[in-house]
């Protein structure tokens, strides 16, 4: 691993009295693909959102590409240009066509000219296999197509790091594959990626490392074979058994360390 | 089991549900027809026609009622709407500001101007402003005063509409824009407000219809002959001709604009419904 592209140290995050992250330390190297897995409420999405400061950490530091994101004086808008983010709900701009979704941020944020922005947009749409949808509106696309456009929109900004927040969780099962294929392509090209996901096959085959979170802490961190194949901790085993074979789960008492809202 | 069966069976006694429904509808039609007949018989149509529908008086109103009165009404409405929209946008953004005093100020403005009759605001602009700031002329004379008065009234309503529209845009839109590197202000202008306006286009058009009618309050500012709008023009002519036909014609002129506008609003609402699906 060369210099860490993402470094998180001593990260805490509370919503009111609800402590969602309880001290996270994590390093992600350049070109590394890290999948973050864990039960809902484990704080994995919150961790991801702290990396580009969509959530303000209560305590701790986050560095991306050597810049401290958590520094109050940092130009957060400039820092975010280097960090692409893909959301569970796609969040395409519904009032703009697919191409305009890609060109508007380039023009307004990066101040690229019309022709250059259009060229970059076309290239990135081709990369995700949606060149023919350039003039469509998001509402006319399937979920899988919308998510690929969202990825292309993030890529058009030329990010050094990509964050994925459960990118396939809102998709119909048969559409998941197209999105994962695009993410696999990015991984093969050497993009640094942090992916919150429930797709164990993707984690196993594409990730360099898998991080298992529960109750606001990192429980296990290692190679996919180790974390998914031979988990050391009981909590990991329990989570994986429920995920891989949900029909076998038994009714049980709610545990109190299920923290907070949303993944 | 037998219990439910008996309940679902039509009762032997009295009317069935279907018969009751038919009877209810029959009564409603009967009341309607009776009311129309009573109205037609009771009203003195000859006198009404004499007073309100004199063709020669109506004829002599043209073309002035269109080229002068309707033109002024539209002009007052459009300029008032423009002022109201700009001011309303400002107040809506103040209302959503993270700076407390801006929020309070916007709230106070909205409460006051929503609570006051438009008539009082017109009188206030016509009397109090010249008193308070002697020597200063509101730009554009009467036209400026009308735009300001109508704008002040409309802004309070529009601010609330715009605020609701901005808040109706899903949170993910702002997050997506911010994560792409937009500053909060730029995200607001490029991403949020365009979407908010699509949501609030129907209520904003309704506001335009309301302003169109409120423009008749101009007469409380004191207008010259050339500045008269539909209501004032109709009333003036009604008193010179000692006949109310001009009032009817002026009224029809309002409907000439408001009915198509209402149609446009319904079209937009239907389209918005479709876009949501």
Interface residues (C-beta under 8 A of the other chain):
Chain A: X52 X54 X77 X78 X80 X81 X83 X84 X85 X87 X89 X91 X92 X93 X94 X95 X104 X105 X108 X109 X110 X139 X150 X153 X154 X157
Chain B: X170 X172 X173 X175 X176 X177 X178 X179 X180 X181 X182 X183 X186 X190 X191 X194 X195 X198 X275
